[in-house]
Amino acid sequence: ASPGHEMGKLEFSGLRIEMVGADAAFVRGAWLLTMPDGKTPHGLFTLVLRKSSEGWKIVHDHTSAAE
């Protein structure tokens, strides 16, 4: 990021991983972004991961922000 455009620090918590087969998993959790100006947007996310010969890849991401 260039000066004045820093994104802040992104943290994840409450991670829950649920295997739905040998080659697929759901990951759920919360995110918190601490911005340089002190704002702290946060919310929840769900990922769907699939394992292939190249390793684990995110194939779907749903992220929501709290109001």
LUMRO-88342 format. One record per atom (N, C-alpha, C, CB): atom name; residue in one letter; x negated, y, z negated. Coordinates in Angstrom, 1 decimal. Glycine has a CB too. Example, Ala and Ser with C-alpha at 12.3 -4.5 7.8 and 13.67 -1.06 7.14 Angstrom:
<recs>
(N A (-13.2 -5.7 -7.8))
(CA A (-12.3 -4.5 -7.8))
(C A (-13.2 -3.3 -7.8))
(CB A (-11.3 -4.5 -9.0))
(N S (-12.8 -2.2 -7.1))
(CA S (-13.7 -1.1 -7.1))
(C S (-12.9 0.0 -7.9))
(CB S (-14.1 -0.6 -5.7))
</recs>
This chain:
<recs>
(N A (-0.8 -1.2 0.0))
(CA A (0.0 0.0 0.0))
(C A (-0.9 1.2 0.0))
(CB A (1.0 0.0 -1.2))
(N S (-0.4 2.2 0.7))
(CA S (-1.2 3.5 0.7))
(C S (-0.8 4.3 -0.5))
(CB S (-0.9 4.3 2.1))
(N P (-1.7 5.3 -0.8))
(CA P (-1.4 6.1 -2.0))
(C P (0.0 6.7 -1.9))
(CB P (-2.5 7.2 -2.1))
(N G (0.7 6.7 -3.1))
(CA G (2.0 7.2 -3.1))
(C G (3.1 6.3 -2.7))
(CB G (2.1 8.4 -2.3))
(N H (2.7 5.1 -2.2))
(CA H (3.7 4.1 -1.7))
(C H (3.5 2.7 -2.5))
(CB H (3.5 3.9 -0.2))
(N E (2.9 2.8 -3.7))
(CA E (2.7 1.6 -4.4))
(C E (4.1 0.9 -4.8))
(CB E (2.0 1.8 -5.7))
(N M (4.2 -0.4 -4.7))
(CA M (5.4 -1.1 -5.0))
(C M (5.6 -1.4 -6.4))
(CB M (5.5 -2.4 -4.1))
(N G (4.6 -1.5 -7.2))
(CA G (4.8 -1.8 -8.6))
(C G (4.4 -3.3 -8.9))
(CB G (6.2 -1.6 -9.1))
(N K (4.8 -3.8 -10.1))
(CA K (4.4 -5.1 -10.5))
(C K (5.6 -6.0 -10.5))
(CB K (3.7 -5.1 -12.0))
(N L (5.6 -7.1 -9.8))
(CA L (6.7 -8.0 -9.7))
(C L (6.5 -9.2 -10.7))
(CB L (6.9 -8.5 -8.3))
(N E (7.5 -9.5 -11.5))
(CA E (7.4 -10.6 -12.5))
(C E (8.6 -11.5 -12.3))
(CB E (7.3 -10.1 -13.9))
(N F (8.4 -12.8 -12.5))
(CA F (9.5 -13.8 -12.5))
(C F (9.6 -14.4 -13.8))
(CB F (9.2 -14.8 -11.4))
(N S (10.9 -14.8 -14.2))
(CA S (11.1 -15.5 -15.5))
(C S (12.3 -16.4 -15.3))
(CB S (11.4 -14.4 -16.6))
(N G (12.4 -17.3 -16.3))
(CA G (13.6 -18.2 -16.3))
(C G (13.6 -19.2 -15.2))
(CB G (14.8 -17.4 -16.4))
(N L (12.4 -19.5 -14.6))
(CA L (12.4 -20.4 -13.5))
(C L (13.0 -21.8 -13.8))
(CB L (11.0 -20.5 -12.9))
(N R (13.9 -22.2 -12.9))
(CA R (14.4 -23.6 -13.0))
(C R (14.3 -24.2 -11.6))
(CB R (16.0 -23.5 -13.4))
(N I (13.6 -25.4 -11.6))
(CA I (13.4 -26.1 -10.3))
(C I (14.2 -27.4 -10.4))
(CB I (11.9 -26.4 -10.1))
(N E (15.0 -27.6 -9.4))
(CA E (15.8 -28.8 -9.3))
(C E (15.5 -29.5 -8.0))
(CB E (17.4 -28.4 -9.4))
(N M (15.0 -30.7 -8.1))
(CA M (14.7 -31.5 -6.9))
(C M (16.1 -32.1 -6.4))
(CB M (13.7 -32.7 -7.2))
(N V (16.3 -32.0 -5.1))
(CA V (17.5 -32.5 -4.5))
(C V (17.2 -33.6 -3.5))
(CB V (18.3 -31.3 -3.8))
(N G (16.0 -34.1 -3.6))
(CA G (15.5 -35.2 -2.8))
(C G (14.0 -35.2 -2.8))
(CB G (16.0 -35.0 -1.3))
(N A (13.3 -36.1 -2.1))
(CA A (11.9 -36.2 -2.1))
(C A (11.2 -35.0 -1.4))
(CB A (11.4 -37.5 -1.5))
(N D (12.0 -34.3 -0.5))
(CA D (11.5 -33.3 0.3))
(C D (12.3 -32.0 0.3))
(CB D (11.4 -33.7 1.8))
(N A (13.1 -31.8 -0.8))
(CA A (13.8 -30.5 -0.9))
(C A (14.0 -30.2 -2.4))
(CB A (15.2 -30.7 -0.2))
(N A (14.1 -28.9 -2.6))
(CA A (14.3 -28.4 -4.0))
(C A (15.0 -27.0 -4.0))
(CB A (12.9 -28.3 -4.8))
(N F (15.7 -26.7 -5.1))
(CA F (16.3 -25.4 -5.4))
(C F (15.4 -24.8 -6.5))
(CB F (17.8 -25.5 -5.8))
(N V (15.1 -23.5 -6.3))
(CA V (14.4 -22.8 -7.4))
(C V (15.3 -21.6 -7.7))
(CB V (12.9 -22.3 -7.0))
(N R (15.6 -21.4 -9.0))
(CA R (16.4 -20.3 -9.5))
(C R (15.6 -19.6 -10.5))
(CB R (17.8 -20.8 -10.0))
(N G (15.9 -18.3 -10.6))
(CA G (15.2 -17.5 -11.7))
(C G (15.6 -16.0 -11.6))
(CB G (13.8 -17.6 -11.6))
(N A (14.9 -15.2 -12.4))
(CA A (15.1 -13.8 -12.5))
(C A (13.9 -13.1 -12.1))
(CB A (15.5 -13.4 -13.9))
(N W (14.0 -11.9 -11.5))
(CA W (12.9 -11.1 -11.1))
(C W (13.0 -9.7 -11.8))
(CB W (12.8 -11.0 -9.6))
(N L (11.8 -9.1 -12.0))
(CA L (11.8 -7.7 -12.6))
(C L (10.6 -7.0 -11.9))
(CB L (11.5 -7.8 -14.1))
(N L (10.9 -5.8 -11.3))
(CA L (9.9 -5.0 -10.6))
(C L (9.7 -3.8 -11.5))
(CB L (10.4 -4.6 -9.2))
(N T (8.5 -3.6 -12.0))
(CA T (8.2 -2.4 -12.8))
(C T (7.5 -1.4 -11.8))
(CB T (7.3 -2.8 -14.0))
(N M (8.1 -0.3 -11.5))
(CA M (7.7 0.7 -10.6))
(C M (6.7 1.7 -11.3))
(CB M (8.8 1.4 -9.9))
(N P (5.8 2.3 -10.5))
(CA P (4.9 3.3 -11.1))
(C P (5.7 4.4 -11.8))
(CB P (4.0 3.8 -10.0))
(N D (6.9 4.7 -11.3))
(CA D (7.6 5.8 -11.9))
(C D (8.4 5.4 -13.1))
(CB D (8.6 6.4 -10.9))
(N G (8.3 4.1 -13.6))
(CA G (9.0 3.7 -14.8))
(C G (10.3 3.0 -14.5))
(CB G (9.2 4.8 -15.7))
(N K (10.8 3.1 -13.3))
(CA K (12.1 2.4 -13.0))
(C K (11.8 0.9 -13.0))
(CB K (12.6 2.8 -11.6))
(N T (12.9 0.1 -13.4))
(CA T (12.7 -1.4 -13.5))
(C T (13.9 -2.1 -12.8))
(CB T (12.6 -1.8 -14.9))
(N P (14.0 -2.1 -11.5))
(CA P (15.0 -2.8 -10.8))
(C P (14.8 -4.3 -11.1))
(CB P (15.0 -2.6 -9.3))
(N H (15.9 -5.1 -11.2))
(CA H (15.8 -6.5 -11.6))
(C H (17.0 -7.2 -11.1))
(CB H (15.7 -6.6 -13.2))
(N G (17.0 -8.5 -11.1))
(CA G (18.1 -9.3 -10.6))
(C G (17.8 -10.8 -10.6))
(CB G (18.4 -8.9 -9.2))
(N L (18.5 -11.6 -9.8))
(CA L (18.4 -13.0 -9.8))
(C L (18.0 -13.5 -8.4))
(CB L (19.7 -13.7 -10.3))
(N F (17.5 -14.7 -8.3))
(CA F (17.2 -15.2 -6.9))
(C F (17.4 -16.7 -6.9))
(CB F (15.8 -14.9 -6.5))
(N T (17.7 -17.2 -5.7))
(CA T (17.7 -18.7 -5.5))
(C T (16.9 -18.9 -4.2))
(CB T (19.2 -19.2 -5.4))
(N L (16.1 -19.9 -4.3))
(CA L (15.3 -20.3 -3.1))
(C L (15.6 -21.8 -2.8))
(CB L (13.8 -20.2 -3.3))
(N V (15.6 -22.1 -1.5))
(CA V (15.7 -23.5 -1.1))
(C V (14.4 -23.8 -0.4))
(CB V (16.9 -23.8 -0.1))
(N L (13.7 -24.8 -0.9))
(CA L (12.4 -25.2 -0.3))
(C L (12.5 -26.6 0.3))
(CB L (11.3 -25.2 -1.4))
(N R (11.7 -26.8 1.4))
(CA R (11.6 -28.1 2.1))
(C R (10.2 -28.4 2.2))
(CB R (12.4 -28.0 3.4))
(N K (9.8 -29.7 2.0))
(CA K (8.5 -30.2 2.2))
(C K (8.3 -30.8 3.6))
(CB K (8.1 -31.2 1.1))
(N S (7.3 -30.4 4.2))
(CA S (6.9 -30.9 5.5))
(C S (5.5 -31.4 5.5))
(CB S (7.2 -29.9 6.7))
(N S (5.0 -31.8 6.6))
(CA S (3.6 -32.3 6.7))
(C S (2.6 -31.1 6.4))
(CB S (3.3 -32.9 8.1))
(N E (3.1 -29.9 6.5))
(CA E (2.3 -28.7 6.3))
(C E (2.4 -28.2 4.9))
(CB E (2.7 -27.6 7.2))
(N G (3.2 -28.8 4.0))
(CA G (3.4 -28.5 2.6))
(C G (4.8 -27.9 2.4))
(CB G (2.3 -27.4 2.2))
(N W (5.0 -27.3 1.2))
(CA W (6.3 -26.8 0.8))
(C W (6.5 -25.4 1.5))
(CB W (6.4 -26.7 -0.7))
(N K (7.7 -25.2 2.0))
(CA K (8.0 -23.9 2.7))
(C K (9.4 -23.4 2.2))
(CB K (8.0 -24.0 4.2))
(N I (9.5 -22.1 2.0))
(CA I (10.8 -21.5 1.7))
(C I (11.6 -21.5 2.9))
(CB I (10.7 -20.1 1.0))
(N V (12.8 -22.1 2.9))
(CA V (13.7 -22.1 4.1))
(C V (14.9 -21.3 4.0))
(CB V (14.1 -23.6 4.5))
(N H (15.2 -20.8 2.7))
(CA H (16.3 -19.9 2.5))
(C H (16.0 -19.2 1.2))
(CB H (17.6 -20.7 2.4))
(N D (16.3 -17.9 1.2))
(CA D (16.1 -17.0 0.0))
(C D (17.3 -16.1 -0.2))
(CB D (14.8 -16.1 0.2))
(N H (17.9 -16.2 -1.3))
(CA H (19.0 -15.3 -1.7))
(C H (18.6 -14.5 -2.9))
(CB H (20.4 -16.0 -1.9))
(N T (18.5 -13.2 -2.8))
(CA T (18.1 -12.4 -3.9))
(C T (19.2 -11.3 -4.1))
(CB T (16.7 -11.7 -3.6))
(N S (19.6 -11.1 -5.4))
(CA S (20.5 -10.1 -5.7))
(C S (20.0 -9.2 -6.8))
(CB S (21.9 -10.7 -6.2))
(N A (20.3 -7.9 -6.7))
(CA A (19.9 -6.9 -7.7))
(C A (21.0 -6.6 -8.7))
(CB A (19.4 -5.6 -7.0))
(N A (20.7 -6.5 -9.9))
(CA A (21.6 -6.1 -10.9))
(C A (21.9 -4.6 -10.8))
(CB A (21.1 -6.4 -12.4))
(N E (23.1 -4.2 -11.2))
(CA E (23.5 -2.8 -11.1))
(C E (23.1 -2.0 -12.3))
(CB E (25.0 -2.6 -10.8))
</recs>
